[in-house]
Every structure is written in structure tokens, then in C-alpha cells.
Amino acid sequence: MKQKRKEKHCSQCFNSIGERTRMKIIQYLKEKPRKVKEICQYFSLTQPTISHHLKILKNEGIVLNQKKGRENYYFLNKKYPCKKCSIFNIPFKV
């Protein structure tokens, strides 16, 4: 039996993106999938810091990752189950 994806609510979305760095990461990933190293360089932050933020976004289902060789590429989940806030269509001011 296939389980239905549970619809998320805006409060869950905004709780995950409520931190400025995570909002910036979402904006950056809107352009194209990125390697962790690229994200670290762009934001001038350490790999553990970026990995922490990506883990939160991934656990919420906002970002997904795909392994290509030894690299993990992160990208936005275009099928994110929040039907109300449309976080991918809202331009953020960061």
C-alpha cells in the first residue's frame, strides 16, 4: 500500500527557513543544483555549518540531494508538499 505524502503547513516551512542562512541557501539553490563545496565558498562558511543548514532543509523536505561520484549535489524539492505558502515562488529579501 502506497502512503500519501503528508501535507506540510506554512508554520513548518517558515520554522525551517526562519534562519537567514537557510533562506540564502534556498535562494542560491533556485539557480541550479550545487555541491556543498560551492555553497561553502559562496557564503564563506565552513563545511560543517553549511551541512548543518542543509540537513535541516533536507529533513523538512525542502531540499534533496543526489550523489554523483564522490560529490553530493543539493537542489530544491520542486514537489515540496506545502500547498499553501508556495515558498519556491516567493522572492526572498535577504
C-alpha positions as CSV (number, residue, x, y, z in Angstrom):
1,M,0.0,0.0,0.0
2,K,1.4,3.4,-1.0
3,Q,1.4,6.1,1.6
4,K,0.2,9.6,0.8
5,R,2.7,12.4,1.4
6,K,1.6,14.3,4.4
7,E,0.8,17.9,3.5
8,K,3.0,20.4,5.3
9,H,1.8,23.6,6.8
10,C,3.3,27.1,6.5
11,S,4.4,27.2,10.1
12,Q,6.6,24.2,9.4
13,C,8.1,25.8,6.3
14,F,8.8,29.1,8.0
15,N,10.2,27.4,11.0
16,S,12.8,25.7,8.8
17,I,13.7,28.8,6.7
18,G,13.4,31.2,9.6
19,E,17.2,31.4,9.8
20,R,18.8,33.9,7.4
21,T,21.5,31.5,6.1
22,R,18.9,28.9,5.2
23,M,16.9,31.5,3.3
24,K,20.0,32.4,1.4
25,I,20.8,28.8,0.6
26,I,17.3,28.3,-0.8
27,Q,17.7,31.4,-3.0
28,Y,21.1,30.1,-4.2
29,L,19.7,26.7,-5.0
30,K,16.9,28.2,-7.1
31,E,19.5,28.8,-9.8
32,K,20.8,25.2,-10.1
33,P,21.9,22.2,-8.1
34,R,25.1,22.9,-6.1
35,K,27.9,20.9,-4.4
36,V,28.4,21.5,-0.7
37,K,31.9,22.9,-1.6
38,E,30.3,25.5,-3.9
39,I,27.8,26.6,-1.3
40,C,30.6,26.9,1.3
41,Q,32.7,29.1,-1.0
42,Y,29.7,31.3,-2.0
43,F,28.7,32.0,1.6
44,S,32.3,31.9,3.1
45,L,31.1,29.5,5.7
46,T,32.6,26.2,6.9
47,Q,31.5,22.8,5.6
48,P,30.1,21.7,9.0
49,T,28.0,24.9,9.2
50,I,26.6,24.5,5.6
51,S,26.0,20.8,6.2
52,H,24.0,21.6,9.4
53,H,21.7,24.0,7.5
54,L,21.3,21.6,4.6
55,K,20.4,18.8,7.0
56,I,17.6,20.9,8.5
57,L,16.3,21.8,5.0
58,K,16.6,18.2,3.8
59,N,14.8,16.8,6.9
60,E,12.0,19.2,6.2
61,G,11.9,18.1,2.6
62,I,12.7,21.5,1.2
63,V,16.0,20.3,-0.4
64,L,17.0,17.0,-1.8
65,N,20.4,15.7,-2.7
66,Q,21.8,13.4,-5.3
67,K,25.2,11.7,-5.2
68,K,27.3,11.9,-8.3
69,G,30.6,10.1,-7.8
70,R,32.1,11.4,-4.6
71,E,30.1,14.6,-4.6
72,N,26.6,15.4,-3.2
73,Y,24.6,17.9,-5.2
74,Y,21.8,19.7,-3.4
75,F,18.7,21.1,-5.1
76,L,15.2,22.3,-4.3
77,N,12.4,19.8,-4.0
78,K,10.0,21.1,-6.6
79,K,7.4,18.7,-5.2
80,Y,7.6,20.1,-1.7
81,P,4.2,19.2,-0.1
82,C,3.3,22.6,1.4
83,K,0.3,23.6,-0.7
84,K,-0.3,27.0,1.0
85,C,2.8,29.1,1.2
86,S,4.5,28.3,-2.1
87,I,7.9,29.0,-0.7
88,F,9.6,28.4,-4.1
89,N,7.6,31.2,-5.8
90,I,8.1,33.9,-3.2
91,P,11.2,36.1,-3.8
92,F,13.1,36.5,-0.5
93,K,14.8,39.6,0.5
94,V,17.9,38.6,2.4
